[in-house]
Amino acid sequence: MGASLQEVKRRISSTKKTEQITGAMQMVSTAKLSQIQRHTTSYHVYADKIRSVITHLAQTHLLDGKVVSDSASTPKKNKDQVSGLDMLTKRDVKHTGIVVITSDRGLVGSYNSNVIKQTMELIKNAGHTTDDTVIIALGGTGADFFKKRGYNVAFEYRGINDIPKFRDTQQLVKKIVGMYDDETYDELFVCYNHFVNTLTSEFRAEQMLPISAINIGDDDLTQKSDEEYAPVYEMEPSQDAILEVVLPQYAESLIYGAILDAKTSEHASSSTAMKSATDNAKDIISSLELQFNRARQSAITTEITEITGAQAALD
């Protein structure tokens, strides 16, 4: 009985230490969630502005494939510059690029498994195979998963900051957009968990490239007639020159926004998972303490009975 009491006592001590660790991890994840939500607010200001510019360009028919090229005023593209006009061109789809955003670590509940499962369903439903699918893995979990299953992981990136700033991910985002320009893939989807609230996230698969009215997000854009758009803009420099600069920035902002959204969801999932682990640890401790008290009471009762029996025998 003494050994049993010691074992229960050891389990109580071990579970209390686990509770302290998960509780600390919950507080850290909650703090990171609060920080990234504040950062996201400032990003939305920029995203809304550039979306407004692109929408206005669409309203003047600059995104309907009727752009007139002016070689005298269009900046020449160098090898490090992504062509904005190429982002408007729908090519024959030989390879589909899929950006999969996961975490580098575990302890985030169903965050990673949900993204991977839904992405695999997307690939299956679209009829893609390992030969015509190009995976861009942001996060070690997704990279390892798709590598083991024979997919072409053309690019992987691990170690995204917990609070990603655009300057920190700028080269990463440019690399992804540049792969479209290099025809590594002919269309691009970004798969990630969208943050709804602390307890809820939902899977999203958004087509980022090529850019069209669907990407812009103006649902009514394709439904309105030409006569409804009264403004006519005079462009200086040329229309092509403006699009060459604005469209790559817009595409980069879409991908960066997805990374920011996914990281927000990751912190929320981690906080929720650690809270559940802490609550479970408290329940186990409560159960073990009850078991310990009963075992100790039983041991005391046994000792009293033995003493009473021995005293009766002496009498």
Secondary structure, DSSP 8 states (H G I E B T S, - for coil): -HHHHHHHHHHHHHHHHHHHHHHHHHHHHHHHHHHHHHHHHHHHHHHHHHHHHHHHHHHTTTTSS-----TTTS----TTS--TGGGG-----S-EEEEEE--SSS-STTHHHHHHHHHHHHHHHTT--TTTEEEEEESHHHHHHHHHTT-EEEEEE----SS--HHHHHHHHHHHHHHHHTTS-SEEEEEEEEEEETTEEEEEEEEEES--HHHHT-TTTTTS-GGG-------SS-HHHHHHHHHHHHHHHHHHHHHHHHHHHHHHHHHHHHHHHHHHHHHHHHHHHHHHHHHHHHHHHHHHHHHHHHHHHH-
